Amino acid sequence: MILVLLEHEAGVPTRTSLEALTFARGLGEPQHGVAFGEGGAEALGAAGDYGIRTGTHVRVEGGYAPGAWAQALAGAMTEATSATIAPATDRGNELLAHLGARTAIPFAANCVAAARGADGWDLTRQRWGGSLLEDARVRGPVVLLSVALHAVAPEPATEAQTVTIDETTPAFSPGDLRVRARLEEAAEGGAVSLADARLVIGGGRGVGSAGGFASLDALAAALGGAVGVSRAVTSAGWRPHAEQIGQTGMRIAPDLYIACGISGASQHMVGCRGAKRLLAINTAPDAPILARSDYAVIGDLHEVVPAIIAEIERRRD
């Protein structure tokens, strides 16, 4: 049996969790989902479309606590568990690292393929920010795996399942709760998650200032997308780190990524390599990002973006 951690937002599984479920289903063993907190039962029910038959809803209070949540994951594992899988988000990787420390089970991060053999697991995983693939073997009957973000397209199972859900409220020691999140802020109403957005508007150093993002926010709102930024922007304090796209930020996989004023450093390109189409708006005709783009507009984003918004509004009138 394969245990799969389901991250969710208000009871809706995240796209990266659906990717992990699709990855786990391909391993040919029954999957058991684990979801934490309010909305966890709803998330498990929705995951039935992706093939799981059973799940555990862990009731927790007081916010995210990696040590406690890892302890609950360990409690969900049984002798029949051959692997525990999570999306390779910050939280997924952190929980599996804690779980590995508690159980002495090996942990392999950012996997793109896995197969169970006679004496262990054969894995392929991303290294160096996704610039190379490593083939590795983990010897032993049980392994912890995180699935590289957007390496697997989420695909529902051919036959949806009705999920049987167990409820548990574990007791944690003070040590388990030594590190915990005191406050988690939800996205503003109607906001589109950067991780799940089908269209992303990216802004870089070329935007010029925090105030310069007003037109990018307006374009994202007009197109039902989300705004992301380069590392230079977060380093300048113009936008929060949660919006950063790149090797040390978010990995995105939208249908279209519109990069405005972004030069195209390799670390940033790692974060947007999953985009199906890339449109770059840049004043520099020799910017590195242009060589990686499907389309390009050589011009000032402060003129081009408002013109795009005006055309959208004209066509909607």
Kinemage of the C-alpha trace (Angstrom):
@kinemage 1
@onewidth
@group {chain A} dominant
@subgroup {mainchain}
@vectorlist {calphas} color= white
{ca met a 1} P 0.000 0.000 0.000
{ca ile a 2} L 1.183 3.519 -0.778
{ca leu a 3} L 0.460 6.393 1.585
{ca val a 4} L -0.113 9.758 -0.155
{ca leu a 5} L -0.094 13.107 1.634
{ca leu a 6} L -2.880 15.365 0.357
{ca glu a 7} L -2.369 19.090 0.700
{ca his a 8} L -5.561 21.051 0.224
{ca glu a 9} L -7.054 24.506 0.287
{ca ala a 10} L -10.430 24.656 2.038
{ca gly a 11} L -11.062 20.997 1.248
{ca val a 12} L -9.943 21.129 -2.386
{ca pro a 13} L -6.800 19.079 -3.160
{ca thr a 14} L -3.991 21.180 -4.587
{ca arg a 15} L -2.838 20.516 -8.109
{ca thr a 16} L 0.514 19.255 -6.827
{ca ser a 17} L -1.307 16.734 -4.627
{ca leu a 18} L -3.247 15.490 -7.648
{ca glu a 19} L 0.103 15.110 -9.416
{ca ala a 20} L 1.345 13.018 -6.482
{ca leu a 21} L -1.803 10.866 -6.611
{ca thr a 22} L -1.321 10.293 -10.345
{ca phe a 23} L 2.330 9.367 -9.749
{ca ala a 24} L 1.374 6.956 -6.947
{ca arg a 25} L -1.350 5.311 -9.029
{ca gly a 26} L 1.247 4.501 -11.677
{ca leu a 27} L 3.160 2.362 -9.174
{ca gly a 28} L 0.438 -0.287 -9.328
{ca glu a 29} L -0.405 -0.557 -5.639
{ca pro a 30} L -3.481 0.575 -3.674
{ca gln a 31} L -3.235 4.153 -2.376
{ca his a 32} L -4.295 5.472 1.006
{ca gly a 33} L -4.640 9.237 1.363
{ca val a 34} L -3.794 11.274 4.454
{ca ala a 35} L -5.117 14.828 4.880
{ca phe a 36} L -4.773 17.190 7.828
{ca gly a 37} L -7.014 19.760 9.407
{ca glu a 38} L -10.324 21.363 8.534
{ca gly a 39} L -11.477 20.325 5.069
{ca gly a 40} L -9.313 17.208 5.079
{ca ala a 41} L -12.265 14.824 4.800
{ca glu a 42} L -13.635 16.744 1.812
{ca ala a 43} L -10.202 16.628 0.150
{ca leu a 44} L -10.018 12.865 0.614
{ca gly a 45} L -13.484 12.450 -0.838
{ca ala a 46} L -12.500 14.452 -3.910
{ca ala a 47} L -9.355 12.339 -4.296
{ca gly a 48} L -11.559 9.344 -5.035
{ca asp a 49} L -11.619 10.618 -8.615
{ca tyr a 50} L -7.893 9.864 -8.693
{ca gly a 51} L -8.228 6.275 -7.553
{ca ile a 52} L -7.810 6.168 -3.781
{ca arg a 53} L -10.221 3.917 -1.905
{ca thr a 54} L -9.300 4.675 1.713
{ca gly a 55} L -8.064 7.685 3.636
{ca thr a 56} L -7.213 9.068 7.057
{ca his a 57} L -8.383 12.513 8.113
{ca val a 58} L -6.100 13.782 10.875
{ca arg a 59} L -7.891 16.289 13.061
{ca val a 60} L -5.408 18.890 14.289
{ca glu a 61} L -5.710 22.263 15.963
{ca gly a 62} L -3.350 25.176 16.311
{ca gly a 63} L -1.827 25.352 12.846
{ca tyr a 64} L 0.868 23.488 10.995
{ca ala a 65} L 3.462 21.755 13.190
{ca pro a 66} L 5.989 19.684 11.188
{ca gly a 67} L 7.056 17.445 14.062
{ca ala a 68} L 3.483 16.662 15.081
{ca trp a 69} L 2.267 16.122 11.551
{ca ala a 70} L 5.198 13.825 10.818
{ca gln a 71} L 4.347 11.848 13.954
{ca ala a 72} L 0.758 11.486 12.705
{ca leu a 73} L 2.032 10.326 9.299
{ca ala a 74} L 4.192 7.737 11.030
{ca gly a 75} L 1.097 6.533 12.879
{ca ala a 76} L -0.774 6.123 9.604
{ca met a 77} L 1.897 3.806 8.225
{ca thr a 78} L 1.401 0.053 8.658
{ca glu a 79} L 3.380 -3.078 7.866
{ca ala a 80} L 1.681 -3.056 4.468
{ca thr a 81} L 3.007 0.413 3.602
{ca ser a 82} L 5.679 0.229 0.903
{ca ala a 83} L 6.047 3.956 0.269
{ca thr a 84} L 4.891 7.298 1.610
{ca ile a 85} L 4.589 9.957 -1.079
{ca ala a 86} L 4.089 13.726 -0.941
{ca pro a 87} L 4.278 16.553 -3.456
{ca ala a 88} L 7.709 18.201 -3.407
{ca thr a 89} L 6.371 21.443 -1.979
{ca asp a 90} L 8.125 23.125 0.928
{ca arg a 91} L 5.666 21.458 3.292
{ca gly a 92} L 5.766 18.058 1.618
{ca asn a 93} L 9.561 17.887 1.654
{ca glu a 94} L 9.723 19.137 5.242
{ca leu a 95} L 7.230 16.570 6.496
{ca leu a 96} L 8.981 13.675 4.774
{ca ala a 97} L 12.338 14.841 6.152
{ca his a 98} L 10.888 14.825 9.680
{ca leu a 99} L 9.248 11.462 9.012
{ca gly a 100} L 12.523 9.983 7.794
{ca ala a 101} L 14.324 11.237 10.904
{ca arg a 102} L 11.704 9.641 13.149
{ca thr a 103} L 11.459 6.301 11.360
{ca ala a 104} L 14.966 5.876 9.859
{ca ile a 105} L 13.302 5.272 6.481
{ca pro a 106} L 15.267 6.698 3.501
{ca phe a 107} L 13.848 9.798 1.823
{ca ala a 108} L 14.372 10.699 -1.861
{ca ala a 109} L 13.182 14.152 -2.948
{ca asn a 110} L 12.006 15.495 -6.319
{ca cys a 111} L 11.346 12.144 -7.987
{ca val a 112} L 10.045 11.920 -11.559
{ca ala a 113} L 9.903 8.096 -11.805
{ca ala a 114} L 9.951 5.132 -9.436
{ca ala a 115} L 9.689 1.364 -9.655
{ca arg a 116} L 9.684 -1.234 -6.893
{ca gly a 117} L 12.211 -4.014 -7.359
{ca ala a 118} L 13.072 -7.212 -5.543
{ca asp a 119} L 15.472 -5.551 -3.095
{ca gly a 120} L 14.341 -1.941 -3.054
{ca trp a 121} L 13.292 0.962 -5.246
{ca asp a 122} L 14.742 2.249 -8.501
{ca leu a 123} L 14.270 6.014 -8.765
{ca thr a 124} L 14.851 8.893 -11.127
{ca arg a 125} L 14.931 12.308 -9.543
{ca gln a 126} L 15.744 15.880 -10.398
{ca arg a 127} L 19.008 17.341 -9.125
{ca trp a 128} L 20.646 20.765 -9.365
{ca gly a 129} L 17.349 22.576 -9.696
{ca gly a 130} L 16.113 20.216 -12.394
{ca ser a 131} L 19.110 20.701 -14.688
{ca leu a 132} L 20.009 17.003 -14.524
{ca leu a 133} L 18.340 13.682 -13.745
{ca glu a 134} L 19.836 11.159 -11.354
{ca asp a 135} L 19.124 7.421 -11.424
{ca ala a 136} L 19.394 5.922 -7.955
{ca arg a 137} L 18.516 2.778 -6.037
{ca val a 138} L 17.178 2.784 -2.503
{ca arg a 139} L 17.691 -0.585 -0.854
{ca gly a 140} L 14.979 -1.623 1.551
{ca pro a 141} L 11.275 -2.454 1.462
{ca val a 142} L 9.984 1.012 2.367
{ca val a 143} L 10.844 4.441 0.974
{ca leu a 144} L 9.727 8.060 1.346
{ca leu a 145} L 9.341 9.941 -1.953
{ca ser a 146} L 8.410 13.487 -2.903
{ca val a 147} L 7.184 14.016 -6.464
{ca ala a 148} L 8.902 16.788 -8.425
{ca leu a 149} L 6.463 19.614 -9.013
{ca his a 150} L 4.737 19.517 -12.395
{ca ala a 151} L 6.787 16.517 -13.567
{ca val a 152} L 3.557 14.497 -13.831
{ca ala a 153} L 0.321 15.766 -15.335
{ca pro a 154} L -2.629 15.170 -12.983
{ca glu a 155} L -4.979 12.637 -14.560
{ca pro a 156} L -8.151 11.227 -12.979
{ca ala a 157} L -8.489 7.463 -12.729
{ca thr a 158} L -10.551 5.647 -15.331
{ca glu a 159} L -12.993 4.753 -12.573
{ca ala a 160} L -13.770 7.046 -9.635
{ca gln a 161} L -13.890 5.515 -6.162
{ca thr a 162} L -15.959 6.173 -3.070
{ca val a 163} L -13.407 6.792 -0.340
{ca thr a 164} L -13.749 5.169 3.082
{ca ile a 165} L -12.391 7.715 5.543
{ca asp a 166} L -11.114 7.131 9.070
{ca glu a 167} L -11.029 10.047 11.497
{ca thr a 168} L -8.231 10.366 14.048
{ca thr a 169} L -7.293 12.974 16.642
{ca pro a 170} L -3.754 12.136 17.764
{ca ala a 171} L -2.226 13.324 21.029
{ca phe a 172} L 1.081 15.138 20.602
{ca ser a 173} L 3.899 15.671 23.073
{ca pro a 174} L 5.233 19.167 23.833
{ca gly a 175} L 8.313 18.246 21.816
{ca asp a 176} L 6.173 17.524 18.751
{ca leu a 177} L 4.728 21.028 18.990
{ca arg a 178} L 7.996 22.872 19.611
{ca val a 179} L 7.824 24.312 16.081
{ca arg a 180} L 4.420 25.337 14.807
{ca ala a 181} L 2.687 27.965 12.686
{ca arg a 182} L 0.765 30.390 14.862
{ca leu a 183} L -0.961 32.170 11.982
{ca glu a 184} L -1.808 31.182 8.431
{ca glu a 185} L -3.312 33.794 6.153
{ca ala a 186} L -5.647 32.716 3.393
{ca ala a 187} L -5.449 34.287 -0.050
{ca glu a 188} L -7.808 37.180 -0.673
{ca gly a 189} L -11.260 36.187 -1.840
{ca gly a 190} L -11.266 35.294 -5.509
{ca ala a 191} L -7.455 35.242 -5.703
{ca val a 192} L -5.935 32.565 -7.925
{ca ser a 193} L -3.239 30.365 -6.419
{ca leu a 194} L 0.119 30.816 -8.154
{ca ala a 195} L 0.777 27.080 -7.936
{ca asp a 196} L -2.483 26.208 -9.703
{ca ala a 197} L -2.923 29.193 -12.032
{ca arg a 198} L -3.421 28.430 -15.721
{ca leu a 199} L -2.069 31.879 -16.590
{ca val a 200} L 0.716 33.699 -14.744
{ca ile a 201} L 1.937 37.268 -15.202
{ca gly a 202} L 5.571 37.523 -14.091
{ca gly a 203} L 7.346 40.720 -13.119
{ca gly a 204} L 11.080 41.305 -12.771
{ca arg a 205} L 13.548 44.066 -12.062
{ca gly a 206} L 12.336 45.842 -15.200
{ca val a 207} L 9.017 46.666 -13.508
{ca gly a 208} L 10.998 49.330 -11.671
{ca ser a 209} L 9.192 49.603 -8.336
{ca ala a 210} L 6.515 48.118 -6.123
{ca gly a 211} L 4.020 50.582 -7.604
{ca gly a 212} L 4.902 49.406 -11.088
{ca phe a 213} L 3.097 46.133 -10.427
{ca ala a 214} L -0.328 47.812 -10.555
{ca ser a 215} L -0.674 47.157 -14.283
{ca leu a 216} L 0.492 43.537 -13.891
{ca asp a 217} L -2.078 42.985 -11.150
{ca ala a 218} L -4.735 44.510 -13.424
{ca leu a 219} L -3.747 42.245 -16.321
{ca ala a 220} L -3.829 39.165 -14.099
{ca ala a 221} L -7.294 40.150 -12.857
{ca ala a 222} L -8.532 40.735 -16.408
{ca leu a 223} L -7.325 37.298 -17.525
{ca gly a 224} L -8.146 35.353 -14.353
{ca gly a 225} L -4.491 34.669 -13.619
{ca ala a 226} L -1.933 35.170 -10.861
{ca val a 227} L 1.118 37.370 -10.464
{ca gly a 228} L 4.582 35.943 -9.858
{ca val a 229} L 7.953 37.635 -9.549
{ca ser a 230} L 11.679 37.123 -9.954
{ca arg a 231} L 14.144 36.906 -7.094
{ca ala a 232} L 15.343 40.453 -7.753
{ca val a 233} L 11.848 41.712 -6.945
{ca thr a 234} L 11.587 39.923 -3.593
{ca ser a 235} L 15.153 40.945 -2.708
{ca ala a 236} L 14.149 44.570 -3.304
{ca gly a 237} L 11.132 44.126 -1.024
{ca trp a 238} L 8.631 45.015 -3.720
{ca arg a 239} L 6.606 41.792 -3.410
{ca pro a 240} L 6.481 38.873 -0.914
{ca his a 241} L 8.625 35.763 -1.241
{ca ala a 242} L 5.456 33.662 -1.625
{ca glu a 243} L 5.160 35.062 -5.171
{ca gln a 244} L 8.735 34.247 -6.185
{ca ile a 245} L 9.166 31.932 -9.174
{ca gly a 246} L 12.437 30.064 -9.466
{ca gln a 247} L 14.847 27.549 -8.026
{ca thr a 248} L 14.439 29.031 -4.538
{ca gly a 249} L 10.778 29.879 -5.044
{ca met a 250} L 7.666 28.459 -6.660
{ca arg a 251} L 7.623 26.055 -9.622
{ca ile a 252} L 4.755 26.892 -11.957
{ca ala a 253} L 3.161 25.111 -14.901
{ca pro a 254} L 0.574 27.442 -16.464
{ca asp a 255} L -0.793 27.235 -19.983
{ca leu a 256} L 0.724 30.679 -20.576
{ca tyr a 257} L 3.430 32.590 -18.712
{ca ile a 258} L 3.801 36.283 -19.576
{ca ala a 259} L 7.198 37.445 -18.308
{ca cys a 260} L 7.473 41.222 -18.022
{ca gly a 261} L 10.837 42.858 -17.472
{ca ile a 262} L 12.538 39.580 -16.578
{ca ser a 263} L 16.001 38.944 -18.005
{ca gly a 264} L 15.815 35.157 -17.704
{ca ala a 265} L 18.440 34.052 -15.173
{ca ser a 266} L 18.840 30.281 -15.040
{ca gln a 267} L 17.413 30.118 -11.502
{ca his a 268} L 14.221 31.809 -12.655
{ca met a 269} L 13.906 29.608 -15.735
{ca val a 270} L 13.972 26.521 -13.505
{ca gly a 271} L 10.784 27.793 -11.889
{ca cys a 272} L 8.861 28.412 -15.109
{ca arg a 273} L 10.123 25.527 -17.248
{ca gly a 274} L 6.755 23.770 -16.836
{ca ala a 275} L 4.881 26.549 -18.678
{ca lys a 276} L 3.330 25.346 -21.919
{ca arg a 277} L 3.836 28.730 -23.618
{ca leu a 278} L 6.075 31.661 -22.704
{ca leu a 279} L 5.562 35.256 -23.846
{ca ala a 280} L 8.329 37.697 -22.920
{ca ile a 281} L 7.929 41.478 -22.832
{ca asn a 282} L 11.319 43.142 -22.615
{ca thr a 283} L 13.107 46.238 -23.848
{ca ala a 284} L 16.371 44.324 -24.393
{ca pro a 285} L 16.402 42.325 -27.654
{ca asp a 286} L 19.330 40.257 -26.359
{ca ala a 287} L 17.766 39.297 -22.999
{ca pro a 288} L 18.422 35.569 -22.317
{ca ile a 289} L 14.735 34.881 -21.751
{ca leu a 290} L 13.958 35.638 -25.406
{ca ala a 291} L 15.873 32.546 -26.508
{ca arg a 292} L 13.540 30.432 -24.341
{ca ser a 293} L 10.310 32.186 -25.323
{ca asp a 294} L 7.626 31.073 -27.753
{ca tyr a 295} L 6.641 34.699 -28.363
{ca ala a 296} L 8.292 38.035 -27.583
{ca val a 297} L 7.391 41.699 -27.581
{ca ile a 298} L 10.377 44.056 -27.660
{ca gly a 299} L 9.072 47.122 -25.874
{ca asp a 300} L 8.444 48.906 -22.598
{ca leu a 301} L 6.154 46.803 -20.386
{ca his a 302} L 4.636 50.014 -18.972
{ca glu a 303} L 3.322 50.740 -22.461
{ca val a 304} L 2.663 47.191 -23.666
{ca val a 305} L 0.749 45.863 -20.633
{ca pro a 306} L -1.750 48.783 -20.455
{ca ala a 307} L -2.292 48.387 -24.217
{ca ile a 308} L -3.115 44.690 -23.719
{ca ile a 309} L -5.548 45.549 -20.911
{ca ala a 310} L -7.216 48.208 -23.068
{ca glu a 311} L -7.662 45.724 -25.924
{ca ile a 312} L -9.149 43.129 -23.561
{ca glu a 313} L -11.641 45.690 -22.262
{ca arg a 314} L -12.483 46.838 -25.791
{ca arg a 315} L -13.278 43.301 -26.910
{ca arg a 316} L -15.439 42.680 -23.869
{ca asp a 317} L -17.540 45.798 -24.425
